[in-house]
């Protein structure tokens, strides 16, 4: 019978008994779903308390998460195809979910209360058009996912944790999406092609194909019943299975985004004072906080962290995704009564091999790439702390830590030699311990002791001197900042350094801190204030990276720069760029020198780590290609505007790239130069003078 009203019968051909069976099965599915969600979230209560506030400003957190969900902005990062694909799937899925909810409200609430349906006329037509349009996006998005997974076989989508549930998830979505249109098309054929159903343009098109193939209205009506039940049962099974398989990431990922720590990685949690040495770090699953447990369930196996990780790209034994999923698999094994083993150890039967942790550069590329805000670095740090407490850190790291403990620097040189670099200057570097200054300049280990980076310190001192900056240094009272000390797991040593540096600074009269090294800048800005407060010492100062001060000097006209007229490229240091979002400031300074700045393909927050962070500078790694060599290769790819100089703004980067320039065979192609050295060249270009030892050529 043809429908006259502009609507459709919801349970067409199903009948009262079928409708009752459907409601019963739907109730069962909802109960199974609810129990599964309860059980999942109940597991998190077994975790320890998280050291950071996760639920403050809950409404703001939820709004941000909702914006991230709807916009899919994180999915577009580094991968336009995946962004479009995921946006289509999410928008389509949400629309279908909302549409189903609207239909349920009409049938089960509004009709019972009002005695009539709002699912008619213009509302029905609008509803049908939107559902068909967004449903089509859903099918296209899932189709894109299938194409990339099975035809292209995108490498990052496959790994040791890829399994049946991944296949079942994506194919179930595809069958649900296509099945909805097949069911709709059968209804349209079976009801005689009502003219208003053209708004359901996808279903109507499929219906015309069925009709052209010889399908009669009677056959369509018979097939509709089978199609409807197949679609309904699959949908209900999917709902029931959500908490027990990969689809749970739709909930856990959202919860992860809501509870994210805005400063994750920038600052690390302190070791609780009540813990004994043999309890520090990950010793058992019970040591993990509820948020760290949630991290594991939030992982979608997308492999974005894997593809962004410079350690993995260099052939080191680290895949950030596998670390998180290995921990998850172990947790599930223990929950099921499996054998408990060491979570982290040097070889053997441990869940994670120590080599994976020593491979990490603490660059946070994995965290930046993760669309669901998994905080890999906090997991890695806890495992490094365990290695430290059990004496399993590499010998080079242990030696560096002993040098820092005994002499205040990783080189092991006496503290009295820290200010020796000033002796070659033809002016006095003020002593912040003896006079009031605006800027306390924290020079850092490498600019103080490393011959190559001493030239950076002298270049920056000259810039400050010529610009008339009120500054001073701590001379031999300065000690290692502790940023990387903390990230290799030496929390006790880090606390000692915070106390020593904060005490030395408290004895000086200054307004602001300026750092040569982004690692110092990061820990002073984000970690020292919290740690110092707990140690009952003062540390409440504005902190700047030196490029920020140089930009201010340039804008104020306090530097009389010439033009060096040279093609250069700039490398974003992880701790300055990705960690702290300082991207344009160094570039502004570079452009102020007259240099022609060419951007590398991976720049700003997508920059590729030099390999020196997280203790990497102290280690000799076995790797296919050094990260520094890979980065220099990338810098020389552009044959049209090939840079002559590779500009850095970090002493560790300078060290790593000078090494990579030699081992990678780039000595004739590129010079490594710090931003401060570039500014000195521009100063000399104005006067025609030569800066002598501050030029990059002097490094050879």
Secondary structure, DSSP 8 states (H G I E B T S, - for coil): ----SSS--TTTTTHHHHHHHHHHHHHHHHHHHHHHHHHHHHHHTTSB--SS--STTHHHHHHHHHHHHHH-HHHHTT-HHHHHHHHHHHHHHHHHHHHHHHHHHIIIIIHHHHSS-SSSHHHHHHHHHHHHHHHHHHHHHHHHHHIIIIII--GGG-STT--HHHHHHHHHHHHHHHHHHHHHHHHHHHTT--GGGGGSHHHHHHHHHHHHTT--HHHHHHHHHHHHHHHHHHHHHHHHHGGGSGGGHHHHHHHHHHT--TTBTTB-----TT--GGGSS-SSGGGSBHHHHHHHHH-----HHHHH-HHHHTT-S--HHHHHHHHHHHHHHHHTT-----SEESSTT-SEEHHHHHH-----HHHHH-TT---HHHHHHHHHHHHHHTT-S-HHHHHHHHHHHHHSSTT---GGGGGGGGGGSSS---BTTTS-EEEEEE--HHHHH-HHHHHHHHHHHHHHHHHT--EEB-GGG-----HHHHHTT-HHHHHHHHHHHHHHHHTS-EEEEEESSHHHHHHIIIIIHHHHHHTT-----EEEEHHHHHHHHHHTT-S-------EEEE---TTTTTTT---HHHHHHHHHTT-EEE--SS-GGG----S-TTTGGG-----SS-HHHHHHHHHT--SSS--SEEEES-HHHHHHHHHHHHHTT-TTT-EEEEHHHHHHHHHHHHHT---GGGSGGGG-
